[in-house]
């Protein structure tokens, strides 16, 4: 059976271990341009021993940003600074991944440490949000513009262009962000999609926006590189998206050539009752992995090396992604190796410390 520190091969790439840096928004950029903060933030985790480092939600168009301070990939000019990030990550032995995203109706908010509130009309940073239906996320959020079919197709083309730019920037792992109440999740969840056309109503119609994006991305993303997606395995809300629907979606995505499902949850309704606790999302990953026969990643309050190792050993996921714990400890893999009694060397510059 594999362990946390065993390598993992997907298509032509091999991760040195099963530990990944979960994409975590930093809200530290101007006009979508990557900068030294992202280089140091992600570079430190690569130096710290992660096998996979996934860059945060990267907007496929300017109005797809969560905040005006998000990183983006909607312009060719965004490629050059991202190349610096991927080059350093790879120089440290890690795999450079990117999460391409569109925030949909949850866009146009302030930084979390500035309150995170929706930016009001009249503020110079304001823009109109979009969604499958004209339903605001909360009463405080603006009512989004309901996308027309033409506009849907335009956004899908933005995802394709973003995938091509990601490849040009040196990323070798692509994750489509379809979770946390952002645009793609808004389409497949019946709580946020009240459309009556071919993009709404039935399960098949609600997942259409996503499956069409993935099919189009495959025209520009090389077959030898991993194509993955993050989903919200459940809305944690009555009448919402369910784990069983996630399993059915995963079966379809596997048939389309998707290599791995990154299993998260929630984010689409503000009043969801989420049973947060160590490993609370692992059962979602386990169900999808076994019932859809597809590789999965899991995330959510996983902090102890023994817990992460148990998840891999028992076949509950193929990769363990860490978020907040990596913010607290960029060198978590090196400390975990020592705890688990595994031989895993630090960079030569740091050997005296480890």
N, C-alpha and C positions, 0 to 999 in steps of 0.2 A: 504493500500500500504506500502511496506517496506521503511525504511529510512536508511541513511548512518550508523547509529549506531545500527540497528537491526541485530541480529545474522543471519547467513546463514548456513544451513546444506546441505552438499553434501555427499552422502553415509553415512559413519559412523562418520564423523567428523563435528564439528560445529565451525565456525568462530565466535568470539565474536562481530565482526562488519564487515562492508563491505569495510574496508580500508586495502589495501595491499601494501607492499614494492615491487616495481617492481625490477626484477633482474638487477643489475647494476655492470658491470665489474669494478674491482678495480686494476687489473694488479699489484698485490703486493705479489706474491708467487714464491717459488722456486720449480722446478720439480713437480709442480701441487699440492703441499701440502698446505692445509689450515693452518692458523696460527692465532696468537693473533689479527692481524688486522681484519680478517674476524669475529672472535668472538666478538670483541668490536663493529665493524661496524654494524653487524646484531643484536647483542644483545641489543644495544642502542635503535634500532627501535622497538624491541619487548617490552622493558621497556617503551618506549614512547607511547604504546597503539595500535600498528597495530594489526589487526586480523590475517593477513597472512604475513609472511616474506619469500620471495623467494630468495634463494641464487643465485648468478650470474651465467651466462653461464659457465657450468662446463664441461670441455672437456672429451669426451668419449675415446679419444686416444691422444697421445702427438702431432701428426701432425694436430689435430683438434683444437688446441689452436689459438686464434686470435694473441696473442703475446707469447713470451717465458715465460711470467710472469703470465699467467692465472692459475686459480685453476683447478684441474683435478680430475677425478674419474675413471681412466683407470687401476688402480692398487689397490689390496686389502690393501696395506699399506696406501692408502689415506683415508680409512674408519675411523680410530681411531681419527685423529684430527677433522674430520667432526662431530663425535659424540659429541665432546665438544660443538660445535656450536648448534646442534639441542637440546641438553639437556638444554642449557641455554635459548634458544628461548622458549621452551615449559614451562620452569619453570616460565616464565613471562606471561603465559596465551595466547601466540600466537601460531599459527600453523607454523611448519617448512616445507617450500617447497624448491624444488631444480629444476633448469632448466638444463637439460642435453643437450649438444650441440656439434656440429662439424662445424668449421668455413669454411671448403671447400676452395674455391679459394681466400677468404679474409683472410686466415691465414698468419702466418709468417710476421707480421709487428711489429714495435717497439711500445713502450708505447705512448699513446697520448701526454703526457707532454714531451716526447723526440722527438716529431715530428710526430709519428704515421706512418712513411713511411715504405714501404715494405723493409724487410731486404735483402740486396743483396747477391748473390752467392759469396762465399769466406769468408763471415762473419761466425764466428764459431757458430752463433745462427741460421743459415739458414737451412731450410728443404724444400723439394719439396711439393707443395700444390697439392690438388686433386679436381676434379669437375666432373659433368656429361659430360661436353664437354671441349675441350681445348681452352677455351675463357678466357682471363685475365679480371679481374674486371676493370682495367684501363690500359693505356699504360705503366704506371709505375710499375704495378704489374707483377709478373712472370706469364708465361703461365702455367696453371695447367695441371697436368697429367690427361688425360681422363680415368675415372675408367672403368675397365673391369667388366663383370658380376660377376666374382669370387670376385673381390675387393669390389664391391657393397655389396655382401652378407657378406663379412668380416666386413665391417663397420656397417652393420645392427646388426651383432652379438655383436659389441662393445656397441651399444646402449642398448641392452638387458642386458649385463653384468653390464653396468653403472646403470641401473634401479635396479638390484639386490643389488648392493653395496649401492645405495642410501637408500634402505629399511634397510639394515644392519646398516647404519649410523644413522638411526632414523628419516629420512624424512618421512612425511605422506601425502605429496602432490607432485606429479610428473608432471613437465611441459616439454614437448618435444619442443625444440627450432626449429621452422620451419619458422623463419622470418628473416628480416634484411639482406637478401642476403647471408646468410650462407648456408651450404650444402643442407639441405632439401629444402629450398626456391629455391636454384639454380636448383633443379630437377623440381619443379612444375612450374617455370616461363619459358615461351617460349623464353624470352630474353637471358637466360643463358643455356638452354637445347636445343641443336640441334641434339640430338641423333635420330637414325632411328630404334632402337631396341624396345623391350617392355617397356623400361624406358623413351622413348621420343616420341614426335609427338603429339598424341591425349591427351586430358585432362586426360582420364583414365590412360594412360601410364605415364604421367608426375607426377601424384600423387602416382604412385605405390610404389616408394621408401619410401614414408612416411607411406602409409597405411600398407605396409609389416612390417615396424618397429613397428608401434603401435600394430599390431596383435601379433608380437613376444614378445613385452614387456608384454602383458597381460598374458603370460605364467609364468611370475615371479612376476608381481606386483599384490598385493591382490585386489580382487574385492571390498572389503569394503573401500578401500582408493581411493581418487580422482585421476583420470588420465586426464590430460589437455594438451593443446598444444598452443603455441603462433604462430600466423601466421601474415604475412604481407598481410593485406586485399586488398591492391592494390600496384602495382609497381609505380604508378603515372607517367607512361610513355606509350606512344602510342605503341600498339602491345604487351603490357605486361600483367601480371596477373591483374584480375579485381575483383571488389567487388562481382559481380554476380558469378564468379567462386568460390570466398570464401564462398558464401552461399551454392553453390552446394557441395563444399568440406565439409562444416560443417554438411550438411545433412548426408553425407556418414560417417563421423566420429562419429556422434551421433549414427547411426545404429551399429557402431562397439563397442560402449560402452564408448566413450570419454564423459566426464562430462561437460567440459567447454572449450570455445575458448577464448584465450587471444588475443584481436584484436589490433594489431599494424599495421604498414605499411612501405613501402619503403625499401631502403637499398640495392637493387639489382643492380641498375645502378647509376653511380656517377652523372649523369646530370639530374636526375629526378626533376621535378618542384613540390615541396611539399608545399602546402599552410599552413605552420606552423602558429599556433595560439592557444589560449586557447580552449581545447576540440576538436581540428581539426580531431581527429580520432574517436570521439564518434559516428558520423553517421555510421561508419563501424560496430562498435559494435551493434548499434541499428538495423541495417539491418540484420546482421547475427542472432541476438537474436530472432527477430520477424519472419523472413522468414525461418529460419532453426529450430526454436523452441528449442533452446539450450541455456544454461546459457553462459554468456559472461563476460569478464573483459575488461575494457577500460583503456587507458593510453594516456598521451600526453598533456603537458602544463596545467595540471589541478592543480591549486594552492589554490583557494578559497574554504572554507568549504561549502558555500552556493551553489557553482557550483557543487561540488562533491555530495552533498545531492540531488540536483535537478536531476542529472543523475540517481540516484537510484530511487527516487520517481516517475519519469516519465518512468521507465522501459527501460531505454536506455542501461543499463548494470546491472549486479548483483554484481560486485566488481569494485571499483575504485582503480587503482594502481597508486602510486606516485613514481616518480624517483627523479629528481633534487630537488623537494620541500622537500623530505625526507633527502637529503644531507644537505639542508639549515637548516632543523628543524627536528631533530629526534623525537621530541615530538609533531609533528603536530596533531595527533589524540586528545591529551589532550587539545591543544589550540582550535581545531575545536569543541570539545564538549562544551567548554565554550562559543564559538561564537554562536553555535546553541542552547544553553540552554539545553543541554542534560546532565544527570547525568552519569558520567563515571569517576571512581576514578583512580587517579594516584597510583603508588606503594606506600606503606606506608612510605618508606624512603623519598618520594618526596611530601607528602601530604601538608606540610607546605608551599610549593611553589605554589601549585595549589588549 
